[in-house]
Amino acid sequence: MAPRAFRLAYDGSDYYGFQRQPDVATVEDALFDALRALGVLEPDADKPDAYAAAGRTDAGVSALAQTVALEAPDWLTPRALNAELPADVRAWAAADAPAGFHATHDATRREYTYHLYAPLEAGRSEPASDRPVDDDRFAAACEALSGTHDFHNLTPDDHNTERSPTVAATRDGDYLVVTVSAGGFARELVRRLVSLARAVGTGDAPLEKIDRALAPTPLPGHEGIAPAPPEPLVLTDVSYPDLAFAVDAQAAASTREIFETRRVQRRTGARVAGQVADGVR
């Protein structure tokens, strides 16, 4: 068997993150169960040969282009893998990989997208999540957070905290679509970047708060920056210059169909919740 890399899309809503953990459902568990059912992974094996994943998304985080690599038989296509994967985890593209390929270490850039609810005007009920966001202030925060910095105040990690992200946002109705890309990320960094930029955008924090967060001095507990909620976050791309991914047309079509159905279901759920919210006076 030779190394192959697979692109995975998944809805992270019902999973406690990507990486295996004791006694909770994870995306990696679902993947390994599928490989065992297909006979690619032995029942008593811990993981496939030459296995690695591009990233360890947190609980609730979704993905468009999570990438895993393993030694796989030629017949293991994305559609074959989907035959045993649950509906909320889909393989949709694959690439032959060179010997020694490592999905974590060989990635040159990762991109995340955060869908931040950020209305320009406060809603009727004005919950905390409904605070209006000034786009210019948010853009200034994104610019200040971009570039090479030590982000020790924006991650629970205690080492390897210097990173070089690019942070940008575009307005889409009541949402700011925040794109964060870098070679790699410390734990919770993307969500804390979004949280800090939002605080500046709403006026809850001055732009100078970013200077304090990026300074060598640790922030005191009462000034700490909590991570933004995980559900709006998506791992949207992982770059491998030496790999040429081929989209499996059948697998991609089934993936689009499944996620389009989920989109309709959630729109319907939002309408129901909206009727209740509007009806309670």
N, C-alpha and C positions, 0 to 999 in steps of 0.2 A: 504493500500500500504506500501511496505517496501523500505528501501534505496537501491539503485543500483548505481553502478559506471560504467561509460562508457569511453572507450578510443576513442578519436577523432583524426583523421588526417585531416589536411587542408592545402591548398595552400593560404598563406596570401597575395598574390599579390594584390588582389582586395578588401582587407578589411583594415579598419582603426584600426587594432588591434583586440584582442579577446573581451575585455569588452565593453559593451554597451556605446554608446555616442550619444548625440543628433544630429540628422540630417545627420549621416554618416553610412555607412554599416559596421557592425562588425560581427564577427563569432558568438558571443552570440545572436545577433539579429536573425541570421539564425537559431540557435538552438531553441530559444524560439518560433519563427514562426512555426517551425516543430512540436514542442510539442503542440502548440495551434491547428494546423491542425489535429493532432491525438487525440485531446480531453483530453490530459494529463494535459494541462495548460489551466485554464479558460481564456476566452477572456479578462476579465478585471483584471486578476491577474498580479502582477508585476514580479513575478518569481515563480518557483515551490517550493513546501514545501521541506525543508532541502537541498536546493540547494547551491552548492559551486563549484568552479573550482580550479584546481591546480595552475594555474598561469594566468597572464594577459600579454600575448605576445603583443609586440608593433606592430604598423602598418607595414605591409609588411613581418612580421615574420611568418614562417610556423610551422607546428607541425606534429609529428608522433604520439605522445602519450599524447596530452593534455587530462586531466582527469576531468570529471564532475560527480557530484553525486546529486541525487534527489530521492524523494519518487516516485516510479514508479510501475505501474501494472506489473504483471508477464509476460504479452504478449509483453511488450515493449522490444524487442530485438534490436540489432544493425541494422539488416536488415529492421525491421519495422521503425526504426528511419530514415534510409536512404531513405525510400520511400518518405519522405517529405523534406529531406535536399537537398540543392543544390549540384551539382556534385563536387564542390571543397571543400566540407565539408563532411567527411565520418566517421561514427561510425564503428568500426571493432572488438571490444571486450567488454565484460561486466563482472561484478562481483557482487555478493550479498555482501552488506556491513552491518556491525553491527549497531545497534541503536546508534544514536549520531555521526555517522561518519561524518567527515568534510574533503572535498577534498583538502582544502588549508592547514589546520593545521595538519592533520594526515600524510602528505607527509614527508618522512624522507630524501629524496634526489631527486634533480632535475638535469637533464643533458641536456645541449645544445650542438649543433654542429654547427660550423661556417665554411663554405667553402670559404676559403680566396684565391683569385687569387694571387699567389705569385711565378711568374716565376723565374727560376734560372738565366736566362739571359734576358736582356731588348729586347723588340720587336722592329720592324722596326720603328714604329711611336713614341715609347717611351712616352706614356701618363703617367700621375702621377700614375695611377693604374697599370702600367706595369713595375714599378721599381723592379729590382731583389731583392730577399730576401735571406739572408744568413741563412741557416737552423740552424747552431750552435748558432748564435746570437739570433734567434727566440726562440730556445729551452732554452737558458739561461734566456731570458725574461719570458718565461712560468714558469720556476722554481722559479724565484724571485717573481712572482705574486701569486704563490701557497702558501697555509697556511693561518693562521689567521692574518688578518690585518684590520685596519680601512681604508675603501675605500672612505672616504668622498670626496676625490678629483676626484673620478671616477664615481660619480653619482650625479644627481640633488637632491637627497634626503638630508634632513638636520638632520636626526636622524636615529638610527638603521642601521648604515653603517658598523659595524664590521661584517665581513663574513669570511668563511674558504673554499675558492674554491680550487679545483685541476685543474690546467690548463696544457694541453698536446697537442702535435701536431704530425701528421704523414704526410709524403710527399706522394702525389698522383699526379704524373705528374706535371703540372703547378700549382697545388693547394696544400695548406697546410690545412689539415682537423683538425681543432682546437676543442678539446673537453673540455668543462668546466662543472664541476659538483660541487654541494654544497647543503647544506640543504635548502638554499633559497638565493635569489638575491635581491639586491637593484636595483632600476630602472636604465636601460641602462648599468648596470655594465658589462655584458658579452661583449657588443659591444665596450665599452671603454677599457676593457682588451685587446681585439683583436687589437684595434687601437694602443694602446701603445706598444704592443709586435711587431706589424708590423713596427712601427717607429724605434724600436731598431733593428729589423731584416734588414731593408733597410739602416741603418746607419744614418737616419735622426735624431736619438736621441741616446745618449750614454746609456749604461746599468744603469748608475747612475741616469738617469731620473726616474727610477722606485723608487729608494730610496726617491727622492724628492716627488713623487706622493703619497707615502705611509707615508710620514712624517706628523706630526700633523699640520704643517703650511699650510694654504690654498695656492694653486698655484695661481699666478697672472693670469689675463685673457689671456695675450699673451702666457702663458705656458700651458694653459688648454688643456685637451685631449678630442677631439670631438669623438662621437661614430662612429664606423664603420657603413656602410650602413646596413639596416635591412634585405634586401632580401636574403642574403646568410645564414641567421640564422634559425635553426630548433630546436624546443623543442623535443628532441629525447626520453626522458624517465622520468618518475616520479615513485618513489619507495613507495610502501605501503606494508610493511611486512605481514600485516594481511589479505590482499586481494588476492584471486586467480582468475585472469582474464581468462575467457574462450573465445577463438577466435571464432567468428561466421564465419564459413568457406565461406558461400555465400557472406557475407558482405566484408570479407577480399579479396575475389577474385575480386569483383567489384571495390574495392578500388585500388588494384594493376592495374587492367585494365585501370581505369580512369587516374591514375598517370603515367602509362607507355605511354598512349596517349599524355599526356602533355609533357613527356620527348621527344618524337619524334617531337612534334610541336616546342619545343624550340630549339632542335638541328637543325631543318630545318630553323627556324628563324635566328639562329647563322650563318648558311651557307650563307643565303641571305645577312645578314649584313656584313659578311666577304667578299663576292664578291664585294660589294659596296666599302668597305674600301680598298681592294686591287686594285680596278679599278680606284680609284681617285689618280692621280699622279700629 
